[in-house]
Amino acid sequence: MARNFKAVIAYDGTPYSGWQIQPQRTTVQGKLAGVLHNITGENVLPQGSGRTDSGVHALGQVASFALESPIPTANLHRAMNDKLPTSIRILSLEEAAPDFHARYAAKAKTYEYRIKLGEICSPFQANYVLHMPWPLDTNNMQQAAQLIVGEYDFTSFAANDPDKTQRESEPGNDDDREGNVRTVFSSGFTQNDDDLVYTVRGNGFLHHMVRNLMGTFLLIGKGSLARNDFVNILAAKDRTKAGPTAAPQGLYLVSVEY
């Protein structure tokens, strides 16, 4: 009888073309599937709580998969980490209920977007933050960030994506709900010296939603948009009204709640 597993995974997204398996590309999902086949001989495709784009990182991605193998869970956990590249770690592995699905059972997710302020960004941080060498009005950014708390139609911050079945996605329609209405439970910035972190928690996120929000917040921080413009952008339900998509390397999937 097959056993269903729940894995919590951390990965450095720098060397990968995102989570989702793709022909001729190295992906996190592909690496996990390859290692499971190597260990058990079974062809399984772990299902993540959501897909992350090329360059996006995860501190607490969750995946589920079923195996016929009788290997004890603790041994499987050690074997997977032994064979995976060091850029991917299985933080925990446990047997789950037969109907558990990492994507469909998710109730809430938390993302962070990390920004390095100041003139110089260390080369050891360059793949893990967005460097902003010019001043930002973080008070206006914070006030704009709080405007999305609640239930809204986030069409203005959803990627223009005519073919969702063929795309790579970063927190992208990962709850499979119809339409672009989502609920954001909390949204805000914290700063420690030159480290600025945006944290958002919600019941689901559209394709590129966090990165598109960040691109708009940055325009507000630089003074290209007024804070009050954000209200009109959200209400417009028009992607062309919002800012550009922020770079992927500053984004982290922090945790998934069930």
C-alpha positions as CSV (number, residue, x, y, z in Angstrom):
1,M,0.0,0.0,0.0
2,A,1.4,3.4,-1.0
3,R,2.4,5.8,1.8
4,N,1.8,9.5,1.3
5,F,4.6,11.9,2.4
6,K,4.8,15.5,3.4
7,A,8.2,17.2,3.0
8,V,9.2,20.7,4.1
9,I,12.0,21.9,1.7
10,A,14.4,24.8,1.6
11,Y,16.2,25.7,-1.5
12,D,18.5,28.3,-3.1
13,G,16.7,29.1,-6.3
14,T,19.8,30.6,-8.0
15,P,20.8,27.5,-10.1
16,Y,17.3,26.4,-11.0
17,S,14.8,27.3,-13.7
18,G,12.1,27.5,-11.0
19,W,10.2,24.7,-9.2
20,Q,8.2,23.2,-12.0
21,I,9.8,20.4,-14.1
22,Q,10.6,21.5,-17.7
23,P,12.3,19.8,-20.6
24,Q,16.0,20.5,-20.9
25,R,16.1,22.6,-17.8
26,T,17.2,22.0,-14.2
27,T,14.4,22.5,-11.7
28,V,13.8,21.8,-8.1
29,Q,10.9,19.5,-8.8
30,G,13.0,17.6,-11.3
31,K,15.8,17.1,-8.9
32,L,13.5,15.8,-6.2
33,A,11.9,13.4,-8.7
34,G,15.3,12.2,-9.9
35,V,16.5,11.5,-6.4
36,L,13.3,9.6,-5.4
37,H,13.7,7.4,-8.5
38,N,17.4,6.8,-7.7
39,I,16.5,5.7,-4.1
40,T,13.3,3.7,-4.7
41,G,13.1,3.0,-8.4
42,E,9.7,4.6,-8.5
43,N,8.6,7.4,-10.9
44,V,6.9,10.0,-8.8
45,L,6.5,13.7,-9.2
46,P,6.4,15.6,-5.9
47,Q,3.6,18.2,-5.9
48,G,4.6,21.5,-4.4
49,S,2.4,24.0,-2.5
50,G,3.0,26.4,-5.4
51,R,5.6,27.0,-8.1
52,T,8.5,29.4,-7.8
53,D,10.2,31.2,-10.7
54,S,13.8,30.9,-11.8
55,G,15.9,32.5,-9.1
56,V,13.2,32.6,-6.4
57,H,14.1,30.9,-3.1
58,A,12.2,28.9,-0.5
59,L,12.7,28.6,3.3
60,G,9.7,26.4,3.8
61,Q,8.3,25.0,0.6
62,V,6.0,22.0,1.1
63,A,5.7,19.0,-1.2
64,S,3.7,15.8,-1.1
65,F,4.3,12.5,-2.9
66,A,3.3,8.8,-2.6
67,L,5.6,5.9,-2.5
68,E,5.2,2.1,-2.5
69,S,8.7,1.7,-1.0
70,P,8.9,0.3,2.5
71,I,12.0,2.4,3.4
72,P,11.5,3.8,6.9
73,T,10.8,7.5,6.8
74,A,13.9,8.5,8.8
75,N,16.1,6.6,6.4
76,L,14.4,8.1,3.3
77,H,14.9,11.5,4.8
78,R,18.6,11.0,5.2
79,A,19.0,9.3,1.8
80,M,17.3,12.2,0.0
81,N,19.5,14.8,1.6
82,D,22.6,12.7,0.9
83,K,21.8,12.6,-2.8
84,L,20.3,16.0,-3.3
85,P,22.6,18.9,-4.2
86,T,23.5,21.1,-1.3
87,S,21.2,23.9,-2.7
88,I,18.2,21.8,-1.8
89,R,17.5,20.4,1.7
90,I,14.7,18.4,3.1
91,L,14.0,20.1,6.4
92,S,11.5,17.5,7.6
93,L,9.8,14.4,6.2
94,E,6.7,12.7,7.6
95,E,3.9,10.4,6.6
96,A,0.7,12.3,5.9
97,A,-2.9,11.4,5.5
98,P,-3.7,9.5,2.2
99,D,-5.6,12.5,0.9
100,F,-3.1,15.2,1.8
101,H,-2.0,17.3,-1.1
102,A,0.6,20.1,-0.6
103,R,-1.1,22.4,-3.0
104,Y,-4.8,21.9,-2.6
105,A,-4.7,21.6,1.2
106,A,-2.8,24.9,1.7
107,K,-4.7,27.5,3.8
108,A,-2.2,30.3,3.9
109,K,1.3,31.2,2.7
110,T,3.9,33.8,3.8
111,Y,6.4,35.4,1.4
112,E,9.3,37.7,2.0
113,Y,10.9,40.1,-0.4
114,R,14.4,41.2,0.7
115,I,16.0,44.5,-0.3
116,K,19.6,45.7,0.3
117,L,19.8,49.5,0.7
118,G,23.0,51.5,0.4
119,E,25.6,52.1,-2.3
120,I,27.3,48.7,-2.2
121,C,25.8,45.2,-2.2
122,S,28.2,42.4,-1.2
123,P,28.8,39.9,-4.0
124,F,27.8,37.2,-1.5
125,Q,24.4,38.8,-1.2
126,A,23.7,39.6,-4.8
127,N,21.8,36.5,-5.6
128,Y,19.6,36.8,-2.5
129,V,18.4,40.4,-2.3
130,L,17.4,43.2,-4.6
131,H,20.0,46.0,-4.4
132,M,18.6,49.5,-4.2
133,P,21.4,52.1,-4.1
134,W,19.1,55.1,-4.1
135,P,17.0,56.4,-1.1
136,L,13.5,55.1,-0.6
137,D,10.7,56.6,1.3
138,T,10.0,53.6,3.4
139,N,7.2,55.3,5.4
140,N,5.1,55.7,2.2
141,M,5.9,52.2,1.1
142,Q,4.7,50.9,4.5
143,Q,1.5,52.8,4.2
144,A,0.9,51.5,0.7
145,A,1.6,47.9,1.8
146,Q,-1.1,48.1,4.5
147,L,-3.7,49.1,1.9
148,I,-3.9,45.5,0.5
149,V,-4.9,43.9,3.8
150,G,-8.3,42.4,3.2
151,E,-10.1,40.8,0.3
152,Y,-9.5,42.4,-3.0
153,D,-9.4,41.7,-6.8
154,F,-5.6,41.8,-7.5
155,T,-5.9,41.8,-11.3
156,S,-3.6,44.9,-11.4
157,F,-0.9,42.8,-9.9
158,A,-1.4,39.6,-11.8
159,A,0.9,38.6,-14.7
160,N,-0.6,38.9,-18.1
161,D,-0.6,35.2,-18.8
162,P,-2.7,33.9,-21.7
163,D,-1.5,30.3,-21.4
164,K,-1.4,29.2,-17.8
165,T,-0.8,25.5,-18.6
166,Q,2.5,26.2,-20.2
167,R,4.0,28.8,-17.9
168,E,6.5,28.8,-15.1
169,S,4.9,30.4,-12.2
170,E,5.9,32.2,-9.0
171,P,3.4,32.2,-6.4
172,G,1.0,31.7,-9.2
173,N,-2.7,30.9,-9.0
174,D,-1.4,28.2,-6.6
175,D,-4.7,27.6,-5.0
176,D,-6.5,27.1,-8.3
177,R,-9.4,29.4,-7.4
178,E,-11.3,31.1,-10.2
179,G,-10.8,34.8,-10.6
180,N,-8.2,37.1,-9.1
181,V,-9.8,37.8,-5.7
182,R,-7.5,36.9,-2.8
183,T,-7.4,37.7,0.9
184,V,-4.3,39.2,2.4
185,F,-4.0,38.8,6.2
186,S,-0.9,41.0,6.8
187,S,1.4,43.1,4.7
188,G,4.2,45.4,5.8
189,F,7.9,46.4,5.8
190,T,10.5,46.1,8.5
191,Q,14.0,47.6,8.3
192,N,17.2,46.9,10.1
193,D,20.0,49.3,9.0
194,D,20.3,48.7,5.3
195,D,18.2,45.5,5.2
196,L,14.6,46.2,4.2
197,V,12.2,43.2,4.2
198,Y,8.6,43.1,2.9
199,T,6.5,40.3,4.5
200,V,3.0,39.3,3.2
201,R,0.7,36.5,4.3
202,G,-2.4,35.6,2.5
203,N,-4.8,32.7,1.5
204,G,-3.3,32.6,-2.0
205,F,-1.3,34.6,-4.5
206,L,-1.6,35.2,-8.2
207,H,1.2,34.6,-10.8
208,H,3.9,37.3,-10.1
209,M,1.6,39.0,-7.6
210,V,4.2,39.6,-4.9
211,R,6.8,40.8,-7.4
212,N,4.4,43.1,-9.1
213,L,3.3,44.5,-5.8
214,M,7.0,45.1,-4.9
215,G,7.6,46.8,-8.3
216,T,4.8,49.2,-7.5
217,F,5.9,49.8,-3.9
218,L,9.4,50.7,-5.2
219,L,7.9,53.3,-7.5
220,I,6.2,54.8,-4.4
221,G,9.4,54.6,-2.4
222,K,11.3,56.5,-5.2
223,G,8.6,59.1,-5.5
224,S,7.5,58.1,-9.1
225,L,4.1,57.4,-7.7
226,A,2.2,59.0,-4.8
227,R,0.9,56.7,-2.1
228,N,-2.6,57.6,-3.0
229,D,-2.0,56.4,-6.5
230,F,-1.9,52.9,-5.1
231,V,-5.6,52.9,-4.3
232,N,-6.4,53.8,-7.9
233,I,-4.1,51.1,-9.3
234,L,-5.7,48.4,-7.1
235,A,-9.2,49.5,-8.1
236,A,-8.3,49.7,-11.8
237,K,-8.0,45.9,-12.2
238,D,-5.5,46.7,-15.0
239,R,-2.0,45.3,-15.0
240,T,-0.7,48.1,-17.2
241,K,-1.5,50.6,-14.4
242,A,0.9,49.0,-11.8
243,G,4.7,49.0,-11.6
244,P,7.1,46.6,-13.3
245,T,7.8,43.0,-12.0
246,A,10.5,43.1,-9.4
247,A,13.6,40.9,-9.9
248,P,13.2,37.3,-8.6
249,Q,16.2,36.9,-6.4
250,G,14.8,38.9,-3.5
251,L,11.7,36.7,-3.1
252,Y,11.4,33.8,-0.6
253,L,8.5,31.4,0.1
254,V,8.8,31.4,3.9
255,S,6.1,29.0,5.0
256,V,2.8,27.3,4.2
257,E,0.0,26.7,6.6
258,Y,-2.5,23.8,6.6
